[in-house]
Amino acid sequence: NELLLAEGKLAVVEQIVKAEAIPMHNLNSIDQYSDDFQKLYDQGVPRGISTGFSSIDKIFTLATGSLNVVTGYPGDGKSQWIDNVVVNVAKDYGWKTCYCSFEKPPTLHSAQLAELYIGKRFFDNGAEDRMTQEEKDLAQDWINEHMLFQDYFSGELPTIDAILDKASSAVMRYGIRILVIDPFNFIHYEKTGLDTDAISDMLTKIQLWCKKYSVCCFFVAHPAKPSERTGKKNVCTGVDISKSMAFYSKCDMGLTVFRTDECVELHNWKTRYTWHGSMGKVELDFDIKSGRYKEREKIEDFDWSIEI
């Protein structure tokens, strides 16, 4: 009113035209991301970090803010493969991990992690390659520094909200970079409608949480059992996971661990961003003594043109 009296109608209209709109929550223009946009131009897309296996890095790398669904039949080595990667990135990059493993008590799980770290057996089975007390203590100190365990063995009902709340505390207090949820079918959710809708909502929560806290999540989910008609065990993918197609559609990366008579295969069947991986297959060998996966040595074909 003062402007109208002092300078007239044109001055008021001019101020209205020049006025900036009140910012709306989570509704932004690109200029509000100017620094990040320039950084993307200068440095390119953020690459994932190495798994510790050069062959696997060709199809999969670890990226913060990503939801990675891992599937495979029981006994094929899904959890063991994840543990191998977790130990490798802890050694190489110092990354810390929060485990939510419903099938392994923390002490037993730590024994398996100790074997991966030391490269020797934890338990006394009469073999000479058992780790010493000093090596066990060294492994315990290392695990204590790099791993946290969500413990639901006291009877607490595991819901996705409870899991993510604990994981959020692990981020804030300890700086964890990896969350492992293993496996899905232990998580309780309200069945007020279709399973697929509840699972889709759960995966959305995990994905948004990963982006908010810049954490890489491994989420283990079992496939439906092999065909009863044929009994044949084929390589399963995200579309074969029980109860919902959302496991395929919502994940950033999708992986299958598949054991054959000759080796263990890792299949990448979903990659959202090509700079983090690509669809394909890698073959690995497994050392049962240490629990470690190893790069599979290629056997060159014999050159039949050579005269003997």
ABEGO torsion letter per residue (X at the ends): XAAAAAAEAAAAAAAAAABBBBBBBGBBBAAAAAAAAAAAAAAEBBBBBBAGBAAAAAABBBBBGBBBBBBEBBGAGAAAAAAAAAAAAAAAAGBBBBBBBAABBAAAAAAAAAAAAAGBBABBAGBAABBBAAAAAAAAAAAAAABBBBBAAAGBBBBAAAAAAAAAAAAAAAGBABBBBOBAAABBBBBABBAAAAAAAAAAAAAAAAAAAGBBBBBBBBBBBBBAAAGBBBBBBAAABBGBAAAAAABABBBBBBBBAABBBBBBABBABAAAEBBEBBBBBBBAAAGBBBBBBBBBBBBAABBX
